[in-house]
Every structure is written in C-alpha cells, then in structure tokens.
Amino acid sequence: VNLMTDYEFNVNFDDYCFCEEEGTFKAVLDFARYGKKKNVIAYFTFEDGRKIMACAWNNMSYLGLNRIPIGTELYLTFAKKKSDSCYLRNVDIAE
C-alpha cells in the first residue's frame, strides 16, 4: 500500500485532533501519510463521529498503518503517557 499525499486525497486536516482518553475504539482509517520525523500520521473517524489523528513510529513498525488500506475498519487502543497525553498503542483490523 502506498501512502498518499494530501494532494491526492481530499482531507481537511483541521477537522482532526489527538485522542485525549485511553481505551479501545472502533474507527475507520480515513488517510495516512509519512511525517517529517520518520513516522506515519494517520487520520481516523471513530464510531461516534470523532475525528482523531495519531502517530506511529518506525521502531514499532508503524503499527502496520503503512500497509492498511484507506477505509479499513479498525480497533485502536490508546494508552496514557506519564505526561497525561495519550498515544496509539495498538491497531487491530476489525472483522
């Protein structure tokens, strides 16, 4: 799967924010692209309509987000850091 550039896909990035609560959520992958810091930035729409973005890093194999097709339904697990912010910990394809 090739990650698209924002020019190839119509996404308003201003609609997305980072997740602020830990837990597992069902979501659809709206878009994913490589970031400037050797990461993947992924954009999701949660089941409840929230639009969330998250980063995945090379040392975790990007959590597979660089290989998952746009539009795939997923289960995303977010965990809290010591700084109280949340990070994307796990990605599973919903079946």
PyMOL commands that set and color helices and strands:
alter all, ss='L'
color gray80, all
select helices_A, chain A and resi 13-15+58-64
alter helices_A, ss='H'
color red, helices_A
select strands_A, chain A and resi 17-18+23-34+39-46+51-57+73-80+86-93
alter strands_A, ss='S'
color yellow, strands_A
deselect
rebuild
show_as cartoon
